Amino acid sequence: MSKKPNEAKLMIAASEHDADMFYATRFFVPDPFIYIEAAGKSYAIMSDLEIDRARKEACVSQTLSFSALAQEAASGRLKRPGMIDVISHFLHKKKIRKLSVPHHFPVGYADALRQKGFRLSPGERPFFGARLIKSRDEIAAIEETQRSTETAVHAAIDIISKARIKLGFLYHHNELLTSERIRQVIHQYLLARNCIGQHTIVASGAQACDPHQIGTGPLKANVPIILDVFPKSSRTNYYADMTRTVLRGKASPELKKLYRAVREGQDLGMSMVKAGVNGRIVHEAILRLFERQGYKTGLIKGCMQGFFHGTGHGLGLEVHEPPRIGHIDAILEPNMVVTVEPGLYYPGLGGVRLENMVLVQKNACRNLTRFPRVFEL
């Protein structure tokens, strides 16, 4: 917390959508409210609609009434104080003139506060750096979401494994099996376990060579199908993230080799992740492994091919958090949760990606993912 007497942290956001606000208050609210940290204390300024619930649930030093502060701030000149007026009134009472705000703080609010004489500066990203080091409860929440993810992916792969092959496509109960149908199955299983899946990737064939292509249309036999599932728990707000690549039918020798290379790359990455290691070194080691096996990365015929994304990323209240395991320096610290997800993508051959979540520890990492890696079904 901010302990400098004339400085404060300020957020105006809805905690249901803003990870930093939820982290600070542990309180779900769908509409923006005011959060202030000053002199070692935290304050939530709430509307009449939310104040009673906030007093019971919000993890702050004091919950204050917006309408009561607005009455205090009212004057002959200002009969209907707005949000900025209420903030200004509160901060003046605390003799605070300097504010640290998130990088994404709305420019309209920032300009209005500066006009009232406050000095604003952007805080670190995330706004609360402690978010990157997970507590025991946070690790348990991530693992709980991961177990739900694994249940959903198991259901999806079970359908794919039992699909009938006809004229190069997959059929389930005499209906063409599509990316949309498998995505629906995954989301239904997640929803039954209080998790929300969005933009889940179910991509086969050429679509699997674009890492963020969610996939559409019929699923093909004898080609890789990438399943990338990254839901959020509606109960805890913590994410999980897992990718598996499967193939219904018979894989060619080239595809088997491709899958084996990605699996070896993931094993190498997981063997290197531990406290004090630079994520860039992990990423570069996997790139060198792929290159030794003949898998080059770069622009080929106008299309990026090979291993052209990062090896991993942090995860928690957001699906993508620092640190990034890629081309930039990032020193891993104990109790960070990161993904290890190398991939190789070659149009005309196929795309393969495998992703596990791991907990960074002193001398190694602990794999939080229990789901097996199986290619041919």
Secondary structure as GFF3:
##gff-version 3
##sequence-region A 1 377
A	DSSP	beta_strand	7	13	.	.	.	ID=ss1
A	DSSP	alpha_helix	19	25	.	.	.	ID=ss2
A	DSSP	beta_strand	33	38	.	.	.	ID=ss3
A	DSSP	beta_strand	41	46	.	.	.	ID=ss4
A	DSSP	alpha_helix	51	57	.	.	.	ID=ss5
A	DSSP	beta_strand	62	65	.	.	.	ID=ss6
A	DSSP	alpha_helix	66	73	.	.	.	ID=ss7
A	DSSP	alpha_helix	83	93	.	.	.	ID=ss8
A	DSSP	beta_strand	98	101	.	.	.	ID=ss9
A	DSSP	alpha_helix	107	115	.	.	.	ID=ss10
A	DSSP	beta_strand	119	122	.	.	.	ID=ss11
A	DSSP	three_ten_helix	129	132	.	.	.	ID=ss12
A	DSSP	alpha_helix	136	162	.	.	.	ID=ss13
A	DSSP	beta_strand	164	166	.	.	.	ID=ss14
A	DSSP	beta_strand	169	172	.	.	.	ID=ss15
A	DSSP	beta_strand	175	176	.	.	.	ID=ss16
A	DSSP	alpha_helix	179	192	.	.	.	ID=ss17
A	DSSP	beta_strand	195	196	.	.	.	ID=ss18
A	DSSP	beta_strand	201	204	.	.	.	ID=ss19
A	DSSP	three_ten_helix	205	209	.	.	.	ID=ss20
A	DSSP	beta_strand	225	229	.	.	.	ID=ss21
A	DSSP	beta_strand	232	233	.	.	.	ID=ss22
A	DSSP	beta_strand	242	246	.	.	.	ID=ss23
A	DSSP	alpha_helix	253	272	.	.	.	ID=ss24
A	DSSP	alpha_helix	279	292	.	.	.	ID=ss25
A	DSSP	beta_strand	298	300	.	.	.	ID=ss26
A	DSSP	beta_strand	303	305	.	.	.	ID=ss27
A	DSSP	beta_strand	312	314	.	.	.	ID=ss28
A	DSSP	beta_strand	321	325	.	.	.	ID=ss29
A	DSSP	beta_strand	337	340	.	.	.	ID=ss30
A	DSSP	beta_strand	343	346	.	.	.	ID=ss31
A	DSSP	beta_strand	350	353	.	.	.	ID=ss32
A	DSSP	beta_strand	356	360	.	.	.	ID=ss33
A	DSSP	beta_strand	365	367	.	.	.	ID=ss34
###
